[in-house]
């Protein structure tokens, strides 16, 4: 049994037979299109053939959408032999095809030529809004003070709203040496002080008594680093000193 396709044209016979069983009249290489199928007065179906999914195939499919909304991309089905290129079974690849309105099919080699499987039909894409993700996105945008990160930067810790609030905690504690969660909350600039201090995600805080904290050496080092980068959050007003308020 044939285990792989060596030419793009090897994909043509099984796809042609597959479409003909559905009543289509199929012809190859029509004005640059690998396969064109018609059925009565319906819009034509165009199938572009490649031995692997690639950006070239994707661009070819997008170009064919100017002719008809019924465009499929066809590649060999991943089998025992590793297929070069991007796998059509990746969810992001399918999502991309769906978003562009492109259909997707694979062909598995068989003794009779090949078995065709339709993975996606080309239909108009109507994305479902990810409400929870949007809420988190807008929430982070609202809570983050200023614009401390440059868009597109990688391998650099992001200055998130949580990190900014943790830094405010550390800066406030540094003013007086120690501070209680009650005083920090009442400052008005660290509403989540209790959670941040108890979690101690960055290793910046050390408890010296119940509800009372000081900053660690690591906190001092990190504060200097953020200060040098110009990304320290602004805090005001200062905490009252011991014995005041």
N, C-alpha and C positions, 0 to 999 in steps of 0.2 A: 504494500500500500504506500502511496505517496505520502511522505511525512512533512513536506514543506513546499511552498511555491517559490520558484526561482525567478519568475518573470511576472510583471504586473498583469500581462495579458492572460496568465494562468487563472486569474480571478474572474475573468470575463465570462467563461462558459457557465460556471455554476450560478452566478448572479443573473445571467440572461435566462437560464432555465427557471430559476426561482421566480422571476418577474413574469415569465410567460405563463406559468401555472396560475397566475392571478389575472390573466387576460390582457397583459401588456404586449405591445409589439415593440421589440427591442432591436436596436441597431447600435453598432459601435463606431467610435471616432466620427462624430458629427460636429463639424466646426470646432474642433479642439476638445470636445467633451468625450470622455472615455466611453460612456454608455448613456444613451438616451432612450427612454421608454415612453410610449404613448398609449392611452386607452380612451377611445371615444373622444369626447369633447373635454376631457379632464386636462388640467395643466400637465405638461410633461414632467417626467421624473428624470433627473440627471444623477448619475453615480460616477464619482471620481475614484480611481483605483490607485493604490500605492502598496508597496511591500511593508511599509511601516508608517505609523502615524507621525506626522512631522508638521512643522510650521508651514512648510511649502504646501502640504496637502490642505491645511486649514485655510491658507490664503486662496488656494484654488477653489475651495468650496465657497468661500465668501464671494469670490468673483462670479461664480455660477448663480448666486442668489439674485443677480441682476436679470437673469433669464426666467427663473421660476422659483417658487417658494419650496419646491420639493427636491431638495438636494441632499444626497447621501454621500458620506465618505466611507470607503470600504477598504479594509486591510485584512491580512491573514489573522486568524485567531491565534492567540498565544498558545503554544503547545510545548512539546518536549524540548524543541530547539529554541534557544533564547532569541526573542525578536528584538531587533535593534529599534531605537527610538522610544517615544513615549507610549506607555501602555494604555490602551483604550479602556482597561478595567480600573484605572485610577479615577476616583470620584471627581477630582477637579477637572480632569479631561472631559468627562461626560458633562459636567456642569458647564464648562466652556462651550461645548457643542450645543447644548440645550439653550444656552443664553444667546448664541448666535443664530439659532433656528436651523441648525444643521442636523441631518440624520446621521446615524452611525451604524455600520454593519460589519460583521466579521465573517470570514470564510475559513472553515476547517477542512483540510485535505481529506478526501475519502477515496475509496476504490472507484467510485463513479464520478469523481471530479472534485466535489466539495460540498460541504453543508453550510448553508447561509443562516446566520443568526442576526436578527435586527435588534440592536441594543437601544437605539433611540429613533423615533420618528421625528421628522422636521415639523415642529409646530411653533406658532408664535410664543415667545417666551414672556411669561408674566411672573416676575420674581415675587416671592412671598417675603414680606418685610420681617426681619428678625427683631421683633419688638424689644425683647430683653437686651439684646446686644446694643440696640439703639439707645435704650435707657441708660445702660452703663457708659456708652460713649459720651452722651450729652452730660451725664453726671460728672464724669471725669473732667470734661471740658469746663464745666461750671466751677468745680471745686479747685482746679489747678490755678494758682495765682501766676499771672504773667504768662510769658511764653519762653520757658527756660530750655527747651529742646529744639534743636535744628532738625527740620523734617528730612528724612532720608538717612540719618546717621545710624550706623549699626555698631555693635560691639561696644557700646557705651551705655552705662546705666542710665535709664530714663528718670527724669525728675517728675515723678508722678505726684498727684495730690496727696496720697498717703505718705510719700517720702517727705514732701514739704511740711506736712503736719508733724511728722516725727522730728524733723529738724527744728521746727518751732518749739517743740517740747524740750529738745536738747539745749537750744539757745536760751530758753527761759530758765531752765535749771542751772545753766552755767552762770547766769547773772547772780544768783544767790547761793550757789554751792549745792543746796538741796532744795527740793520742793515737793509738796504733797499733790496728789491727784486732784484734791478739792481746789487748791489754789490755782493749779494749771487750768482746770475747767472754767473757773471763774474769771480767768484772764480774757476769755472770749475768743481766743485765737486757736485753741486746741480743744474743740468740743469732744474729741474721741480720745482724750489723754489717757483715761483708765485702760482702754483696750490696747492702745499703742504701747504703754509702759509694761503691761502684763505680758503681751506677746513678745516684746523686745525683738522684733524681726531682724533688726540690723546689728544687734549686740551693742547698743549705745547706752543702755540704762542698767543701773544696779540698785537694788532695793536696800535701803539702810535701816528702815523701820516699816511698820505696817502703813501702807499708803504713802510712804515717803521715799524719794529716789534721788540719786545723783548720776552724773554721766560717767561713762567709762573712758579710758584712754583712747580707745578706738573712736569714740564719738568725737573727741577733741581733734584727732587726726583727720577724720572725715569732714568735720566742719571747716578745717583749714583748707582742705582740698576743694570743697564747694565754694568757699570764699574766694579762693584764687581763680576759680572758673567763673565767678560772678553770678552764681546761681543760688546763693543763699536767700531764703525767703525773708521778707521784711516782717518784723514783729513789733507790735506796740499795743498797749503801753507796757513798760517794764513791770516785773513783779515787785510787790512790796518787799522790803528787806525784813529780815527776822526782827520781830518785836514791833513791826508796824502793821497797821490795818487791823 
